[in-house]
Amino acid sequence: MVNIAQILATELSLRPQQVSNALELLAEGATIPFIARYRKEKTGSLDETQLRTISERYTYITELEDRKKVILEAIAAQNKLTDELKNKIESCLQKNELEDLYLPYKPKRRTRATIAKEQGLEPLAELIKSLNYPASKPVSLREEAAKYINEEKGIKTEEEALNGASDILAEEVSEKANLRAYLRDYLMKEGLFISRIKDEHPEGSTKYEMYRNFQAAVKKIAPHNILALFRGESEGILAVDLDFDEAFVQSYLESQEIKTKISEVREFYQKMLKDAFNRLIKSSLIREVRSDRKTWADLESIKTFEANLRNLLLSPPAGMKPTMAIDPGFRTGCKVAILSETGKFLDYQAIFPHTGDRGRSEAAITVKKLIEKYQIELIAIGNGTASRETDQFITEVLKSLDKKPVKVIVNESGASIYSASDTAREEFPDLDVTVRGAISIGRRLQDPLAELVKIDPKSIGVGQYQHDVEQKLLKKKLEETVESCVNYVGVDLNTASKQLLIFVSGITPSVANNIVEYRNKNGAFKNRKELLKVAKLGPKAFEQAAGFLRIRGGDNPLDNTAVHPESYKVVEAIAASLGVPLKKITEVSSRIQSLDLKQFVTDTIGIPTLKDVIQELEKPGRDPREQFQYASFKEGIMEISDLKEGMELEGIVTNVVNFGAFVDVGVHQDGLVHISQLADHFVSDPNQVVKVGQVVKVRVMEVNEKLKRIGLSMKAAR
């Protein structure tokens, strides 16, 4: 029996006990955020990334073990399972190696080799094999082949008999695991992806122009290049090939397979090996290499998507303040939604500031009245059509006000998807989709995480070739990212939507719905224990969820912290040692720092958890997200035509990809800071320099109005 914990411990450089305990907790139904935060003693403080790797590799290896059992049984049923083969199969740690070992025994459709065997040519093939030894004596192959001529079986000549024997031997060679492994590795290390644009597409007529005469080493090609090549191929625009030195491959096969000095047998083997590679090995290995690189490119692109999504979800909130949200428009007007400091929809008006002087004047009066009536502190303007014109209009209106709200242009990607969704209809059944869109824009300024979880991550616009990668894996990884972010920040139990609650550790969609129903019926939760009154929320779900749910102004000050209820008694002991009431414990952070934590260690709570508890008591209820910042777009720069080379602008990073970062500078078209222009030093990974939502200073390097391309630089001016 394979010791999976030991295998994983070796692979990940961890102690077997750490891995065993993590797997045990996962098997019990504990979530990864819960284990990472509240079970550090058991896992040796493994973080979420390590825990997810353990979970994924465990799944891979258990699937591998299941496959091994099937293969061993299949080979045994053929009476071909030797001890050597069994050991090789049982020691396999990769699926492709396992399938290579199984290939000779795998049931197949009729092949040229099986037909040759049916014709009785297997003895001839065996004879030729017996001649492939250094000490073998010369024999005329044609004379031996003549013995197998049988017109009834379809063998009319010596040549046909030898070809049949060659087919049998070629299939044997093609199924040798060691040869396939070496050649696969050779193609990975020495192969080249080459592409050309098909003749029917003239120069400059496609978006794949850079791939017209393109080549890149298989081992060095960038993930976005792989995905672009395969997309262009599927669209019928590109022809993509894998090039390599076929003469080297033939030489290698001959060196491995030809042992004899008999010239006739050597010639036979040379011809047979060429056929084996070209007919039976080449295509399948190219498919495997392409598949391998595609899987790798998918994973790399998904990592980029994950990083961007995480940074977007963890964007600093402007704060829960009275907000005016504007979805801009020209002819159809601007939709203005008013939200309370809790994100509640209060009012709606349509204004028409871009339809002439009268419309502008009336719109200004309406905006001023709304600001004064609702004591507006934030103004969120969507960054779509008419965004900069609306921004300019609002700037003019604010000049006449003594107390000016903070005005921010907000990325509205996905707002239209949300506004037409079932979630939006459930939230605002009586509102038009345009009003719902404005509400979404305002709420994502107040608290990006709480609002963006309602939108399919693929619609938020922070990915790279997201429609080309493996969709099931993408969905899984993005859901994990959302879950991680939600639990990292924590959730206000009394204001969280059902859509936000479902990402909390241990909370299922039905339980999330029951929490909201309970809250609507009974009012705000006063303490975490009250959660146990919610239908279907039992002790296990409570254990998983409680630490991530916050209650502001409740019965117990610890309910507004990340301290888990199972640690409350330890906090009571800490409070007693300091001589302060529990309700005052969060007010004595300076004294907490001098405590000797060893005195509070118990059988289940060790130093790692105690350190987390102390950190929470020092900054209770602190939002772990960074301070809110916003970009100030340059006045007068509203269209791509307003840009000039050398201009220095402020912008906000909207997307980070393998080859650089896209930045919104306020002209309805994001500019690209190529990876070579991100910093004055060499950058191998754009994520080391920039992240989605970051405010950056850039310089315009190139403007192409026709292609709508803007080249930017973050390097210091020289």
Buried (B, 14 or more C-beta within 10 A) or exposed (E): EBEBBEBBBEBBEBEBEBBBBBBEBBEEEBBBBBBBBBBBBBBBBBBBEBBBBBBEBBEBBEEBBEBBEEBBEBBEEEEEBEEEBBEBBEEBEEEBBBBBBBBBBEEEEEBBBBBBBEBBBBEBBEBBBEBBEEEBEEBEBEEBBEEBEBEEBEBEEBEBBBBBBBBBBBBBBBBBBEBBBBBBEBBBEBBBBBBBBEEEBEEEEBEBEEBBEBEBEBEEBBBBBBBBBBBBBEEEBBBBBBEBEEEEBBEBBBEBBBBBEBEBBBEBBBBBBBBBBBBBBBEEBBEBBBEBBBBEBBBBBBBBBBBBBBBBBBBBBBBBBBBBBBBBBBEBBBBBBBBBBEBEBEEBBBBBBBBEEEBBEBBBEBBBEBBEEBEBBBBBBBBBBBBBBBBBBBEEBBEEEEEBBBBBBBBBBBBBBBBEBEBBBEBBEEBEBBBBBBBBBBBBBBBBBBBBBBBEBBBBBBBBBBEBBBEEEBBEBBEBBBBBBBBBBBBBBBBBBBBBBBBBBBBEEEBBBBBBEBBEEEEEBBBBBBBEEBEEBEEEBBBBBBBBBBBEEBBBBBBBBBBBBBBBEBBEEBBEEBEBEBEEBBEBBEBBEEBEBEEBBEEEBBBBBBEBBBBBBBEBBEBEBEEBEBBEBBEEBBEBEBBEEEBEBBBBBBBBBBBBBBBBBBBBBBBBBBBEBBBEEEBEEBBEBBBBBBEBEBBBBEBEEEEEEBBBBBBEEE
